[in-house]
Amino acid sequence: MLRRIVVLGDAQQDPHDTVVGHVPGVVLQANYIESLLDERYFKGLGFVSGTIAALVCIGLIITIFEKTASVRVALFRSGFFLLTLMFVSYIALLHFGRLFTFWVPAVGAIIPALLDKLRD
């Protein structure tokens, strides 16, 4: 059984800058479709484990702000914590093909934790 997909587009009127140079949009779309069909895409944690990991990260940010006396030190520690998670996520993406974005909601937890710390 032969599967065929046709992608229509204008290769001259729709150029895109990519890491390999100028590529027509229709070629990019064909590449995306091919990657999906060949299952060549990054896999994440999954809904349940991703949600648990995000809640743990948010809890750690809140704990950092609650247990640290100085606002500046709390900001530094939480920023360092998030940068470390970003670095580990980058290494996991490069070496294992795993896309870890569970730390992203923790970025949004910094502002409420900071405001709560400033209010005290």
Secondary structure by P-SEA (a helix, b strand, c coil): cbbbbbbbcccccbbbbcccccccaaaaaaaaaaaaaaccccccccaaaaaaaaaaaaaaaaaaaaacccaaaaaaaaaaaaaaaaaaaaaaaaccccccccaaaaaaaaaaaaaaaaac
